[in-house]
Amino acid sequence: MHGETVSGATIGRLGLWSMELRGSNKPEIHEAAAALDDQGWRAFWIAGANGPGLWSDAEGLLSSAPHASVAFGVMSIWSADARDAAEQHRRLTATYGRRMIVGLGVSSPESAAAAGRDFGTPLLAMTRYLDDLDDGFPTLDAGDRILGALGPRMVALARERAAGIHPFLVTPESNAANREILGPDALIAPHQAVVLETDPAKAREIARRGIGMFIGFPSYQANLRRLGFGDDDLIPGGSDRLIDATVAWGSLDDISRRVHEHWAAGADHVALQVLSADRGLPRSQWHELSALLPA
């Protein structure tokens, strides 16, 4: 397996997936990234990877955390022209070394329409974008990109044309099925939401506020059905069974068990998203989770 390295970018076995680490002009972001780098985190996953500030946000993290890599989790193919994406990746790699992984996702028909494009089918849309990345100058090599793949056909596309996958809102069991499709060498780096709260009602409330809206998205619903969930689970906010399966909550030991379940089922790397009742950077939770980093 790729394990800790994707085309030269060392990401370790655990990373942090965060919507809060956006904002290249915010001193608190630079300070937090430097502290996380000191704690031993080697991968920062930029969430909500869209908009004109995406690449400057990535550069801010690369400059503040010299030992860490940065990955998009994931960038909508409708938000960035393929030629521009390849050029920006080339620029950051030339400046900071091979520490940048571009995660790509098909997003939604609405995103395509907003960009003035025809969505078509997810597989065709992604195939065309990868063709553009391969045919342009500079190119963005397959080894530097991963796909936000959920369904088996998109996972199979990743096997042929990317370094691996970064699936969102999945269970540990999904890794085993994806590994069968991908083979032994591709990266599997699932997203895993976590809530450091031991009270079940409070933890599930926080979880629903953090990821509940995604359960209503057609692409995630379809994948959750593939994972064994049904109508009783796919209610607004998700059933308790669904929340407990997709969000790790409880003590640090509870979070550790879920991470190890992902690894045991075939994941190489787990990207942890802290969900909290508080606003702002969850720095204390990030610090607590650093105890789970492999030596």
Residue pairs with C-beta under 8 A, 6 or more apart in sequence:
1 184
1 185
1 186
1 187
1 268
2 163
2 164
2 185
2 186
2 187
2 268
3 13
3 268
3 269
4 10
4 11
4 12
4 13
4 42
4 268
4 269
5 11
6 69
6 101
6 143
6 144
6 146
6 163
6 164
6 187
7 98
7 101
7 141
7 143
7 144
7 163
8 97
8 98
8 99
9 69
9 71
9 98
9 99
9 100
9 101
9 144
10 42
10 69
10 99
11 42
11 43
11 69
11 71
11 101
11 189
11 269
12 40
12 41
12 42
12 43
12 269
12 293
12 294
13 263
13 268
13 269
13 270
13 293
13 294
14 41
14 43
14 259
14 269
14 270
14 271
14 272
14 289
14 292
14 293
14 294
15 41
15 42
15 43
15 44
15 45
15 71
15 189
15 269
15 270
15 271
15 272
16 36
16 41
16 43
16 44
16 45
16 271
16 272
16 273
16 274
16 286
16 289
17 45
17 47
17 73
17 191
17 192
17 271
17 272
17 273
18 44
18 45
18 46
18 47
18 273
18 274
19 47
19 48
20 29
20 280
20 281
20 282
21 29
21 32
21 33
21 44
21 46
21 57
21 61
21 281
22 29
22 46
22 47
22 48
22 53
22 57
23 29
23 53
23 57
23 60
24 53
24 56
24 57
24 59
24 60
25 60
28 281
29 60
29 61
29 64
29 281
30 60
30 63
30 64
31 64
32 281
32 283
32 286
33 44
33 60
33 61
33 64
33 65
33 68
34 64
34 65
35 283
36 44
36 65
36 68
36 286
36 290
37 64
37 65
37 66
37 67
37 68
39 286
39 287
39 290
39 293
40 290
40 293
41 65
41 68
41 286
41 290
41 293
42 67
42 68
42 69
43 68
43 69
43 70
43 71
43 269
43 271
44 61
44 65
44 68
44 69
44 70
44 71
45 70
45 71
45 72
45 73
45 103
45 166
45 191
45 271
46 54
46 57
46 58
46 61
46 70
46 71
46 72
46 73
47 73
47 273
49 72
49 73
49 74
49 75
49 76
49 79
49 103
50 75
50 76
50 79
51 79
54 72
54 75
54 79
54 80
55 88
55 92
58 70
58 72
58 92
58 100
59 92
59 95
59 96
61 68
61 70
62 68
62 70
62 92
62 95
62 96
62 99
62 100
63 96
68 99
69 99
69 100
69 101
70 99
70 100
70 101
71 100
71 101
71 102
71 103
71 146
71 166
71 189
71 271
72 101
72 102
72 103
72 104
73 103
73 148
73 166
73 168
73 191
73 271
74 103
74 104
74 105
74 146
74 147
74 148
74 166
74 168
75 85
75 102
75 103
75 104
75 105
76 105
76 106
76 107
76 111
77 104
77 105
77 106
77 107
77 125
77 126
77 129
78 107
78 111
78 112
78 114
78 115
78 117
79 107
79 111
79 115
80 88
82 129
82 132
82 133
82 136
82 140
83 132
83 136
85 102
85 133
85 140
86 133
86 136
86 137
86 138
86 139
86 140
87 138
89 100
89 102
89 138
89 140
89 144
90 138
90 140
92 99
92 100
93 99
93 100
93 144
98 144
100 144
101 144
101 145
101 146
101 163
102 140
102 144
102 145
102 146
103 145
103 146
103 147
103 148
103 166
104 126
104 129
104 130
104 145
104 146
104 147
104 148
104 162
105 147
105 148
106 119
106 122
106 125
106 126
106 148
106 154
108 119
108 217
108 219
109 119
112 118
112 119
112 125
113 119
119 125
122 151
122 154
122 219
123 153
123 154
123 157
126 147
126 154
126 157
127 157
127 161
130 145
130 157
130 161
130 162
133 139
133 140
133 145
134 142
142 161
142 162
142 163
143 163
144 163
145 162
145 163
146 158
146 162
146 163
146 164
146 165
146 166
146 187
146 189
147 154
147 155
147 157
147 158
147 162
147 164
147 165
147 166
148 165
148 166
148 167
148 168
149 155
149 157
149 158
149 165
149 166
149 167
149 178
150 167
150 168
150 170
150 219
150 220
150 222
150 223
151 222
151 223
151 226
152 177
152 181
155 165
155 178
155 181
155 182
156 181
158 164
158 165
158 182
158 186
159 181
159 182
159 183
159 186
162 186
163 186
163 187
164 182
164 186
164 187
164 188
164 189
164 268
165 178
165 182
165 186
165 187
165 188
165 189
166 189
166 190
166 191
166 271
167 174
167 178
167 188
167 190
167 191
167 223
168 190
168 191
168 214
168 220
169 191
169 211
169 214
169 215
169 220
169 223
169 224
169 246
170 190
170 191
170 223
170 227
170 246
171 227
171 245
171 246
172 190
172 258
172 261
172 262
172 264
172 265
172 267
173 227
173 265
174 190
174 223
174 227
174 265
175 188
175 190
175 262
175 265
175 266
175 267
176 265
176 266
178 188
178 266
179 188
179 265
179 266
182 188
187 268
187 269
188 266
188 267
188 268
188 269
189 267
189 268
189 269
189 270
189 271
190 262
190 267
190 270
190 271
191 271
191 273
192 248
192 258
192 259
192 262
192 270
192 271
192 272
192 273
193 207
193 210
193 211
193 246
193 247
193 248
193 272
193 273
193 275
194 247
194 248
194 249
194 255
194 258
194 272
194 273
194 274
194 275
194 285
194 289
195 203
195 206
195 207
195 210
195 247
195 248
195 249
195 250
195 274
195 275
195 276
196 249
196 250
196 251
196 252
196 255
196 274
196 276
196 285
196 288
196 289
197 203
197 206
197 249
197 250
197 277
198 249
198 250
198 251
198 254
200 249
202 277
203 247
203 249
203 250
204 240
204 243
204 244
204 247
204 249
206 249
206 275
206 276
206 277
207 243
207 247
207 249
207 275
208 237
208 238
208 243
209 275
210 247
210 273
210 275
211 238
211 246
211 247
211 275
212 236
212 237
212 238
214 220
215 221
215 224
215 234
215 236
215 237
215 238
215 242
216 236
221 234
224 233
224 234
224 242
224 246
225 234
227 245
229 239
229 241
229 242
229 245
232 239
233 239
233 241
233 242
234 242
237 243
238 246
247 275
248 254
248 255
248 257
248 258
248 259
249 255
252 288
252 289
252 291
252 292
255 272
255 289
255 292
256 292
259 270
259 272
259 292
262 270
263 270
272 289
274 282
274 285
274 286
274 289
276 282
276 285
